[in-house]
């Protein structure tokens, strides 16, 4: 009986530690230094990644247009403090605003 209780406690401890480490499946772990103009034209939108929760890096996550052969929508992570990133965010905002007004 003591062995079963000890085994169960050990199992719960292992499960807790694995959950406490977090999941980086949706987090940026680094930045790109630049984007080609063709890639910039394929950006649909972006979102901000903050350093709260599981993610340890503040980043702008650009969402690219999905191709029919791709399972997931491609993303590109960039440093929000860089001027080219801020300019690209403004361009995407203007593009989205024009698209919403035209619809």
N, C-alpha and C positions, 0 to 999 in steps of 0.2 A: 504494500500500500504506500509506504514511504517512497519507494522508487518511482511509482507512477506519479505521485504528487511532485516530486523533484523533476522528473522528466517533463511534466506539463508546465511547470514554472520555467524551466529552461527553454522550452519551446516558445512560450509567450515572450520571454525576454529577447530571444532572437528575432521574433516577428516585430517587436516594438523597435528594436535597433534598426532593422531594415527600413521601416516606415519613417523613422526619425531622420534618416539621411536625405530624404527628399527625392524628387524626380526632376531630372534636367532635360526631359524629353521635349519640352516646349521653351527652353531657355537658350539665349545666345551665350556662347562661351568665348566668343572673340569677335573682332570687327574686320570688315573688308576695308582696304585702304582707298579704293576707288571703284567706279563702275564705268563701263563703256557706255557710249551714248545709246546704243541699241538696247542695252539692258535697262537704261533709265526710261526709255519709251515703253517698256513692258511692265512697268510698275503700276499696279491697280490701286493700291492703298498702302497705308502703314499704320503701325501701332507702336506705342511706347512700352518698353519693358523697364519696369522699375526694379529696384533692389530689395523689394519686399517679398516675403514668401520664400519660394524655392530658388529664385534667380539671384545671382550675386553680381550681376553686371548691368549697369544702366545702358540701354541701347535703343535705337530706332530699328524696328523690324519692318522692312519693306516687303510687301506681299506682291509677288510677280504674277503675271497672267498664267493660268494653268493651261497646259496643252492636253489634248485628248489622251495622249499616251502616258501622262503622268498620273500617279495615284494620289499624290499630295501636292498642294499648292506650294511652289518653291518660295523660299524666303531668303532675304539677305539682311544681315545685321551690320549696323553702322554706328559710329560714335556720334552721339547727338551734339557734341561740342564742336565738331568740325563744320566749317563754313559751307563746304559743298553739300553736306548732309542737310543743313538748315535750308539752303537754297532749293534742294531737291524736294524737301517737305513742302515748301511754298508752291513749287511747281505742281506737285501732286494735288495739293489743296485747290489750286486754281483750276486744274483739270477736272476735279470732282465737282466743283461748284458750277463750272460751265456745263458739265454733263447733267447735273440736276436741274439747271435752268432750262436746258433744251428738252428735257423729258416732260 
